[in-house]
Amino acid sequence: MITHDFPFDPTYGYTLDDLLAVTAPAEPADFQSFWQDKYAKARQIPLNIDRREIESPDAAFQLYRVSYDSWDGVRIGAWITVPKSEPIESATVVGHGYGGRDAPGFEEPIKNTVCIYPCVRGFQLSPHQTYPGDGHKHVMVGIESEDSYSHLGSVVDYWLAASVLESLYPQTSDKLYYLGGSFGGGIGALMLPWDSRFKKAFLDIPSFGNHPLRVELPCVGSGESVQKHFKEGHPEVLEVLSYFDAAIAAKHIQIPVFVAAATFDPAVPPPGQFAVYNSLSGPKELFIRQAAHFELSGNEHDNAATHARLLRWFAQ
């Protein structure tokens, strides 16, 4: 038993067998055509890339600040890390959680890769008056329609981050990977089915799985805002969210995906995380975390074990 002071049980009473049985909700009839259309339109956006080298805190990497145009004219900022002593063999888009990203990383579980770390619209390097850099507020922007919802723009921000890598490092175009956790895990699941450039992915504690279930499970974080909106007399929000359900999208992912899902999580209810993993259609692997979005002794061991497995998995 994990000791906590939440007014609800962050395991939600689910056993591991229960979690492995959670499925995706019903899919909108035009789910595939909706996303295929958005992807086609996104790829037509001129990137207008700006890149400049900045001082790197890690001597093993060159570091660049880049910016590019995305959906609805929003300018996206990102960092790119390039290994100095290794031949570049692949490229990786790295998504972030709903707290955004303050800096790039230098210890990703992929060797010889150039990484782009985009800040989705509203966060850190990508400030915008329409999109707040706060998960509770960002998750509600444009939620009245699938054509205006913030998560649509966020998906495009990551698609076009891949296009930036393709443009700047064309030698990596046949080896493109994705890493993303929490918000970035859910957005990654929404993004991957429609973009054949990606060859493998890691989704860590992915959010936005099985929205009809999520709005019934008490939680903290961005899900709490959506749940409050739903219960204050907006049941129609589930129609919009059905287009942004990571578990539904996962059914359309064919590439190999490694998922780390937690059995205790007060911010992203575990049944939603497992719904994403369970729905994946292609080759998949699972690592079970004891807890996520919660400080707990032993989390560091889960992180180390996940990192070690991913090093082998991406090297295969």
C-alpha positions as CSV (number, residue, x, y, z in Angstrom):
1,M,0.0,0.0,0.0
2,I,1.2,3.5,-0.9
3,T,0.6,6.1,1.8
4,H,-0.9,9.3,0.4
5,D,-3.3,12.1,1.4
6,F,-5.5,12.3,-1.6
7,P,-9.2,12.2,-1.0
8,F,-9.5,9.4,-3.5
9,D,-7.6,6.2,-4.3
10,P,-5.0,6.7,-7.1
11,T,-5.2,3.0,-8.0
12,Y,-9.0,3.4,-8.4
13,G,-9.4,-0.2,-7.1
14,Y,-8.0,-1.7,-10.3
15,T,-5.9,-4.8,-10.1
16,L,-3.2,-5.4,-12.7
17,D,-5.6,-7.9,-14.4
18,D,-8.3,-5.2,-14.4
19,L,-5.9,-2.7,-15.9
20,L,-4.9,-5.1,-18.7
21,A,-8.5,-5.5,-19.6
22,V,-9.4,-1.8,-20.1
23,T,-10.3,-1.1,-23.7
24,A,-10.8,2.0,-25.9
25,P,-14.3,3.6,-26.2
26,A,-16.3,3.7,-29.4
27,E,-14.6,5.4,-32.3
28,P,-16.2,8.3,-34.2
29,A,-17.2,7.2,-37.7
30,D,-14.9,9.8,-39.3
31,F,-12.0,9.5,-36.9
32,Q,-9.5,8.3,-39.5
33,S,-10.6,10.8,-42.2
34,F,-10.5,13.7,-39.6
35,W,-6.9,13.0,-38.7
36,Q,-5.7,12.1,-42.2
37,D,-7.1,15.4,-43.5
38,K,-5.4,17.4,-40.7
39,Y,-2.1,15.7,-41.3
40,A,-2.3,16.5,-45.1
41,K,-3.0,20.1,-44.3
42,A,-0.3,20.3,-41.7
43,R,2.4,19.1,-44.1
44,Q,1.5,22.0,-46.4
45,I,2.5,24.6,-43.8
46,P,5.7,26.4,-44.7
47,L,8.1,26.0,-41.8
48,N,10.1,29.2,-42.1
49,I,12.8,27.6,-39.9
50,D,15.1,29.8,-37.9
51,R,18.1,28.2,-36.3
52,R,21.0,29.5,-34.2
53,E,23.7,27.8,-32.2
54,I,23.8,28.6,-28.5
55,E,26.2,27.5,-25.7
56,S,25.7,23.9,-24.6
57,P,25.8,22.9,-21.0
58,D,27.0,19.5,-22.1
59,A,30.3,19.4,-23.9
60,A,29.3,16.2,-25.8
61,F,26.6,18.0,-27.7
62,Q,26.1,21.0,-29.9
63,L,22.9,22.9,-28.9
64,Y,20.6,25.0,-31.1
65,R,17.6,27.2,-30.6
66,V,15.1,26.8,-33.5
67,S,11.7,28.2,-34.3
68,Y,9.2,27.3,-36.9
69,D,5.6,28.0,-38.0
70,S,2.8,25.7,-37.1
71,W,-1.0,25.4,-37.2
72,D,-3.0,28.6,-37.3
73,G,0.1,30.7,-37.6
74,V,1.5,29.9,-34.2
75,R,5.3,30.1,-34.0
76,I,6.9,27.2,-32.1
77,G,10.2,27.3,-30.3
78,A,12.4,24.3,-29.7
79,W,15.9,23.1,-28.8
80,I,18.0,20.7,-31.0
81,T,20.8,18.6,-29.6
82,V,23.4,17.1,-31.9
83,P,26.1,14.7,-30.6
84,K,29.6,15.9,-31.5
85,S,31.7,12.7,-31.5
86,E,29.1,10.2,-32.8
87,P,27.9,9.7,-36.3
88,I,24.2,10.9,-36.5
89,E,22.2,7.8,-37.4
90,S,18.7,8.8,-36.4
91,A,16.4,11.7,-35.3
92,T,14.1,11.9,-32.4
93,V,11.2,14.2,-31.5
94,V,10.9,14.5,-27.7
95,G,7.5,15.5,-26.3
96,H,7.0,17.0,-22.8
97,G,4.5,16.8,-20.0
98,Y,1.8,19.3,-19.2
99,G,4.3,21.4,-17.2
100,G,6.0,22.2,-20.4
101,R,9.8,22.1,-20.8
102,D,12.5,24.4,-19.4
103,A,15.5,22.9,-21.1
104,P,16.6,20.2,-23.5
105,G,17.8,16.8,-22.3
106,F,21.1,15.1,-22.9
107,E,20.5,11.6,-21.7
108,E,17.9,10.1,-24.0
109,P,17.9,6.3,-24.4
110,I,18.9,6.4,-28.0
111,K,22.5,6.5,-29.3
112,N,23.7,8.6,-32.2
113,T,20.5,10.6,-32.5
114,V,19.8,14.2,-33.1
115,C,16.9,15.3,-30.8
116,I,14.4,18.1,-31.1
117,Y,12.6,19.3,-28.0
118,P,9.6,21.4,-29.1
119,C,7.6,23.4,-26.6
120,V,4.0,23.1,-27.8
121,R,1.9,26.2,-28.3
122,G,1.7,28.3,-25.1
123,F,4.6,26.7,-23.2
124,Q,8.1,28.2,-22.5
125,L,9.7,28.9,-25.9
126,S,6.3,29.1,-27.6
127,P,4.3,31.8,-25.7
128,H,1.0,32.7,-27.3
129,Q,-1.9,34.9,-26.1
130,T,-4.5,32.2,-27.0
131,Y,-2.8,29.3,-25.3
132,P,-1.9,29.6,-21.6
133,G,1.3,27.8,-20.4
134,D,-0.7,26.1,-17.7
135,G,-2.1,22.6,-18.1
136,H,-5.4,23.2,-16.3
137,K,-6.1,26.1,-18.7
138,H,-4.4,24.8,-21.9
139,V,-6.5,21.6,-21.8
140,M,-9.7,23.7,-22.1
141,V,-8.8,26.0,-25.0
142,G,-11.1,25.5,-28.0
143,I,-12.7,22.4,-26.4
144,E,-16.1,23.4,-28.0
145,S,-15.0,21.9,-31.3
146,E,-12.7,19.2,-32.6
147,D,-11.5,21.8,-35.2
148,S,-10.4,24.3,-32.6
149,Y,-9.2,22.2,-29.7
150,S,-5.8,22.9,-28.4
151,H,-4.7,19.3,-28.7
152,L,-5.1,19.5,-32.5
153,G,-2.5,22.3,-32.6
154,S,-0.3,20.4,-30.2
155,V,-0.3,17.3,-32.4
156,V,0.6,19.5,-35.4
157,D,3.4,21.1,-33.4
158,Y,5.0,17.7,-33.0
159,W,4.4,16.6,-36.6
160,L,6.2,19.8,-37.8
161,A,9.0,19.3,-35.3
162,A,9.6,16.1,-37.3
163,S,9.6,18.1,-40.5
164,V,12.2,20.4,-39.0
165,L,14.5,17.5,-38.4
166,E,13.8,16.1,-41.9
167,S,14.7,19.4,-43.4
168,L,17.9,20.0,-41.3
169,Y,19.1,16.4,-41.1
170,P,17.8,14.6,-44.2
171,Q,20.2,11.7,-43.7
172,T,18.0,10.6,-40.8
173,S,14.7,10.6,-42.6
174,D,14.5,6.8,-42.6
175,K,15.1,6.5,-38.8
176,L,12.7,8.8,-36.9
177,Y,11.7,8.1,-33.4
178,Y,9.3,9.6,-30.8
179,L,9.6,9.9,-27.0
180,G,6.9,11.5,-24.9
181,G,5.5,11.3,-21.4
182,S,2.2,12.1,-19.7
183,F,0.8,14.9,-21.9
184,G,3.5,14.1,-24.5
185,G,2.6,10.4,-24.3
186,G,-1.1,11.1,-25.1
187,I,-0.3,13.6,-27.8
188,G,2.2,11.2,-29.2
189,A,-0.4,8.5,-29.4
190,L,-2.7,10.9,-31.3
191,M,0.1,11.9,-33.6
192,L,1.8,8.6,-34.6
193,P,-0.9,6.7,-36.6
194,W,-1.0,9.3,-39.4
195,D,2.7,10.0,-39.9
196,S,4.5,7.1,-41.5
197,R,7.9,8.9,-41.0
198,F,8.0,7.6,-37.4
199,K,9.5,4.1,-37.0
200,K,9.4,3.5,-33.2
201,A,8.1,5.2,-30.2
202,F,8.1,5.4,-26.4
203,L,5.0,6.5,-24.6
204,D,5.6,7.1,-20.9
205,I,2.5,7.2,-18.5
206,P,0.4,8.4,-21.5
207,S,-2.5,10.7,-20.9
208,F,-5.9,11.1,-22.7
209,G,-6.8,7.4,-22.8
210,N,-10.5,6.5,-22.7
211,H,-12.1,9.9,-22.0
212,P,-15.5,8.6,-21.0
213,L,-13.8,6.7,-18.1
214,R,-11.4,9.6,-17.3
215,V,-14.3,12.0,-16.6
216,E,-15.7,9.6,-14.0
217,L,-12.4,9.1,-12.1
218,P,-11.4,11.8,-9.6
219,C,-7.9,13.2,-10.3
220,V,-5.6,16.2,-10.1
221,G,-4.0,17.9,-13.0
222,S,-5.5,18.8,-16.3
223,G,-8.0,16.0,-16.2
224,E,-9.6,17.6,-13.2
225,S,-10.5,20.7,-15.3
226,V,-12.1,18.6,-18.0
227,Q,-14.0,16.5,-15.5
228,K,-15.3,19.7,-13.8
229,H,-16.5,21.1,-17.1
230,F,-18.2,17.8,-18.0
231,K,-20.0,17.6,-14.7
232,E,-21.1,21.2,-14.7
233,G,-23.5,20.4,-17.6
234,H,-21.4,19.9,-20.7
235,P,-21.8,16.2,-21.6
236,E,-21.3,17.2,-25.2
237,V,-17.6,17.6,-24.5
238,L,-17.2,13.9,-24.8
239,E,-18.1,14.1,-28.5
240,V,-15.2,16.5,-29.1
241,L,-12.8,14.5,-26.9
242,S,-13.6,11.3,-28.8
243,Y,-11.4,12.7,-31.6
244,F,-8.6,13.2,-29.1
245,D,-8.7,9.9,-27.3
246,A,-5.3,8.3,-27.1
247,A,-6.7,4.8,-26.7
248,I,-8.8,5.1,-29.9
249,A,-5.8,6.5,-31.8
250,A,-3.6,3.7,-30.4
251,K,-5.7,1.1,-32.4
252,H,-4.3,2.7,-35.5
253,I,-0.6,2.7,-34.6
254,Q,1.3,0.0,-36.5
255,I,4.9,0.7,-35.5
256,P,6.6,-0.8,-32.4
257,V,5.7,1.1,-29.2
258,F,7.2,0.7,-25.8
259,V,4.8,1.9,-23.0
260,A,5.6,2.5,-19.3
261,A,2.3,2.6,-17.4
262,A,1.8,3.2,-13.7
263,T,-0.6,1.3,-11.3
264,F,-0.8,4.4,-9.0
265,D,-1.3,7.8,-10.5
266,P,-3.4,10.7,-9.1
267,A,-3.0,12.9,-12.2
268,V,-3.4,10.4,-15.1
269,P,-5.6,7.6,-13.9
270,P,-3.9,4.2,-14.6
271,P,-7.0,2.7,-16.4
272,G,-6.5,5.4,-19.1
273,Q,-2.8,4.7,-19.4
274,F,-3.4,1.0,-19.8
275,A,-6.2,1.6,-22.3
276,V,-3.6,3.1,-24.6
277,Y,-1.2,0.2,-24.2
278,N,-4.0,-2.4,-24.5
279,S,-5.3,-0.8,-27.7
280,L,-2.0,-0.8,-29.6
281,S,-2.2,-2.8,-32.8
282,G,1.4,-3.3,-33.6
283,P,4.4,-4.8,-31.8
284,K,4.5,-3.5,-28.2
285,E,6.3,-3.8,-24.9
286,L,5.1,-2.8,-21.4
287,F,7.0,-1.7,-18.3
288,I,4.9,-1.3,-15.2
289,R,5.7,1.6,-12.9
290,Q,4.7,1.5,-9.3
291,A,3.7,5.1,-9.3
292,A,3.7,8.3,-11.4
293,H,3.0,12.0,-10.8
294,F,3.8,11.1,-7.2
295,E,7.1,11.3,-5.2
296,L,7.8,7.8,-4.0
297,S,11.0,5.9,-2.9
298,G,11.8,3.5,-5.7
299,N,10.7,5.7,-8.6
300,E,14.3,6.2,-9.4
301,H,14.7,2.5,-9.8
302,D,11.8,2.4,-12.2
303,N,13.3,5.2,-14.2
304,A,16.7,3.4,-14.4
305,A,15.1,0.1,-15.4
306,T,13.0,1.8,-18.1
307,H,16.1,3.7,-19.4
308,A,18.1,0.5,-19.6
309,R,15.3,-1.4,-21.4
310,L,14.8,1.4,-23.9
311,L,18.6,1.5,-24.7
312,R,18.3,-2.1,-25.8
313,W,14.9,-1.7,-27.5
314,F,15.9,1.3,-29.7
315,A,19.2,-0.3,-30.6
316,Q,17.5,-3.4,-32.0
